[in-house]
Amino acid sequence: MESKPKPSSLWRQITRRFLQNKMSLIGLAFLIFIFLFSFIGPLFSPYVNLGVDPTNINQAPSSAHWLGTDKLGRDVLTRLMIAGRISLLVGLGAMIMSVAIGGVLGIISGFYRGIVDQIIMRIADILMTLPGLPLLFIMAAILSEWKVPTEYRIYIVMLMLSIVGWPGLARLVRSQILSLSERQFMQATEALGLRDVRKLFKHLLPNIIPLLIVSGTLSVGGAILSESTLSFFGLGVVPPDASWGNMITSANSLIDFQKRPWLWVPPGLAIFFTVISINLLGDGLRDAIDPNMKRR
């Protein structure tokens, strides 16, 4: 008798479906490149420890400075690498905090319902009615007025972005939990008398992982854009620390925009392609993990 082929494991199926999505692979490849560029690239740059150089102010791209220099004579390519570290860390940090807060509160709200659901959802509604970007501006302006030290601003920016970002995710998770609670497998857990902790983390949480992945990846892109906007207006990461947003701020005159595109085009392209790649990766992971997207 011929032996039946063994069914492939769940993660092998997920990997195979993900590898079939070419656009997601392109996004993943670019993200790997940008991480290596930002975290490994500065190790090979001779300009990392060099400060202001008045003899090289606003130099066009050359063999010595591949992307030119800024108004203080600093190498733009090196600053682009270092700025990528901060922008990516802010995006990932804000994503982790917003997913953790929104995911936990959404699960608790949808599972326990009642007064707990009312309290959590009313807080989320209040935050969602406030315009996100103006709220960030107000919070950042207060921090600037309080003269918060530069080394702490990156962490506070992460916290601000997570506060603005968790309500939407919490509502999505809550609606998913409410739907899953009516399924037969959850009714079986009630009949078996399982504890709430096991119901939440063993049966409900695995079913909302695709939602958390997609929302998390989208929130990374949104956080990078929000941080760049705050930094552009001088309310986020401030010099001498570099981010892609405050690098664009260095082109603060019509002459810079017309005659010195190397000051603002590289960070602008870095933001654009990074956010697009994150969204492509999130869509690919959602299609690969979500059982509703399986091919017959």
C-alpha positions, 0 to 999 in steps of 0.5 A, spaced: 500 500 500 502 506 498 503 511 504 499 517 504 503 524 504 503 527 510 500 533 511 504 539 511 504 543 518 501 550 519 507 554 519 509 551 512 503 552 509 503 559 511 510 560 509 508 557 502 503 562 501 507 568 503 512 566 498 507 566 493 506 573 494 511 577 490 509 584 492 510 582 499 517 579 498 519 586 495 517 589 501 520 584 505 527 585 501 526 593 502 525 592 509 531 588 510 535 593 506 533 599 510 534 595 517 541 593 514 542 600 511 540 604 518 543 599 523 550 596 519 551 602 514 554 607 519 559 602 521 562 603 515 562 610 514 568 615 515 563 621 517 560 618 523 564 621 529 565 628 525 561 634 527 560 641 523 565 642 517 565 649 515 569 647 509 564 643 506 557 646 507 552 645 502 556 641 497 553 637 491 554 629 491 561 627 489 565 621 490 567 623 497 560 625 499 555 620 495 549 624 497 552 631 498 553 635 505 548 639 509 548 646 511 553 644 517 557 640 512 555 634 515 555 628 510 548 627 508 548 619 507 551 618 514 545 622 517 540 618 513 543 612 516 543 614 523 536 618 522 533 611 519 535 608 526 531 613 530 525 613 525 524 605 525 525 605 532 520 610 533 515 606 528 516 599 532 516 602 539 509 605 538 507 599 534 508 595 540 505 599 545 499 601 541 498 593 539 499 591 546 494 596 549 489 596 544 489 588 543 489 587 551 483 592 552 479 590 546 480 582 548 477 584 555 472 589 552 469 584 548 470 578 552 467 581 559 462 586 556 458 589 561 460 595 565 468 593 563 466 594 555 462 600 557 468 604 560 473 601 555 469 603 549 467 610 552 475 612 553 476 609 546 471 613 543 473 620 547 480 619 544 477 617 537 473 623 537 479 628 538 483 629 531 490 625 531 495 630 528 493 636 532 492 632 538 500 630 537 502 637 536 499 640 542 502 634 546 509 635 543 508 643 544 507 642 551 513 637 552 517 643 548 515 648 553 517 643 559 524 643 556 524 635 556 531 633 555 533 631 548 535 624 550 528 622 552 524 625 547 524 619 542 521 615 548 515 620 549 514 621 542 513 613 542 508 613 548 504 619 544 503 615 538 501 609 542 496 613 545 493 616 539 493 609 536 490 604 540 483 606 540 482 604 533 485 597 534 481 596 540 475 597 537 477 592 531 479 587 536 473 587 540 468 586 534 472 580 532 472 577 539 464 578 540 464 575 533 468 569 535 464 568 542 458 566 538 462 560 535 461 553 536 468 552 539 467 557 544 461 554 546 465 548 547 469 551 552 464 554 556 461 546 556 468 544 558 468 549 564 475 552 562 478 558 565 477 565 562 485 565 562 485 559 557 479 561 553 483 568 552 490 566 550 489 559 548 482 560 543 481 567 542 488 570 541 490 565 536 484 567 532 485 575 532 493 574 530 492 576 523 488 582 525 493 584 530 499 583 524 495 587 519 494 593 524 501 592 527 504 593 520 499 599 518 501 602 525 508 602 524 507 606 517 503 611 520 507 612 526 513 613 522 509 618 518 507 622 524 514 622 527 516 625 521 511 630 521 512 632 528 520 632 527 518 637 520 515 642 525 520 641 530 516 638 535 518 631 535 526 628 535 530 635 535 537 636 533 542 634 534 539 627 533 537 626 526 530 623 524 528 623 517 523 628 518 528 633 521 532 632 515 527 634 511 526 640 515 534 642 513 531 644 506 527 650 509 528 655 503 526 656 496 533 655 494 534 649 498 528 646 494 530 648 487 538 648 488 539 643 493 535 637 492 540 632 496 538 635 502 530 633 502 529 628 496 533 622 500 529 622 506 523 623 503 524 617 498 526 613 505 520 615 508 515 613 502 519 607 500 519 604 507 512 606 509 509 602 502 514 596 504 511 595 511 504 596 508 506 590 502 509 586 508 502 587 512 498 585 506 502 579 505 502 576 512 495 577 513 493 573 506 498 568 508 495 567 516 488 568 515 485 562 514 479 565 510 484 567 505 486 559 504 486 557 497 481 551 495 
